[in-house]
Amino acid sequence: MKELIIKPERGLCVETVARRRYWKAVDRYMVSGCEDRESEEEIEILLRFLEDENLPAYRSMIEDEIGRGRSAYLILSFSEDGGYRVRMGIDDRQT
C-alpha cells in the first residue's frame, strides 16, 4: 500500500471514518485467514493514526478547511524509516 486517503463524510469526522475503515479492514483480514497483506498494512497504518496524539489537531485542520468551503482530506503513508506520515490534501473546488 502506498497511500491511504481518509476523507470526512457527511456528518462524520476523519477520526470516525478512519475507525470504521479500521474495523472493516480487520474484518477482511480475519475472513482471509490472516493472509491478506494489504488489509494488514491498512490495519497497521490506521491503528497508528488512531493512536496518534496529534489526531485532534488533524481533525481540527480538516474541519477548518471544510468551514472555508474546501474539500479537505488526509493522506496516510508509511515513511522510509518505518514510521508513518500524515499529510493534508485540499480540493479547492467549492463543496
DAWO-V86697 format. One record per backbone hydrogen bond with DSSP energy under -0.5 kcal/mol. NH is the residue of the N-H (numbers start at 0). CO is the residue of the C=O. E is the energy in kcal/mol with one decimal. If there is no record, write none. Layout:
nh	co	e
NH	CO	E
NH	CO	E
This chain:
nh	co	e
3	75	-2.7
5	73	-2.9
6	4	-0.6
7	71	-0.6
8	11	-1.0
11	8	-3.0
16	12	-2.3
17	13	-2.6
18	14	-2.6
19	15	-2.4
20	16	-2.3
21	17	-2.5
22	18	-2.2
23	19	-2.0
24	20	-2.2
25	21	-2.4
26	22	-2.3
27	23	-2.4
28	24	-2.6
29	25	-2.5
30	26	-2.5
31	27	-1.8
32	29	-1.6
33	28	-2.5
36	34	-1.1
39	35	-2.1
40	36	-2.4
41	37	-2.2
42	38	-2.7
43	39	-2.3
44	40	-2.5
45	41	-2.4
46	42	-2.5
47	43	-2.0
48	44	-2.1
49	45	-2.9
50	46	-1.8
51	47	-0.6
51	48	-1.1
54	51	-1.7
56	53	-0.6
57	53	-2.1
58	54	-2.6
59	55	-2.2
60	56	-2.5
61	57	-2.2
62	58	-2.5
63	59	-2.5
64	60	-2.0
65	61	-2.4
66	62	-2.1
67	63	-1.0
67	64	-0.5
68	65	-1.8
69	64	-2.3
70	90	-1.8
70	92	-0.6
71	69	-0.8
72	88	-2.4
73	5	-2.7
74	86	-3.2
75	3	-3.3
75	73	-0.5
76	84	-1.9
78	82	-2.3
81	78	-1.7
84	76	-3.6
86	74	-2.2
88	72	-3.0
90	70	-3.4
91	89	-0.7
94	68	-1.5
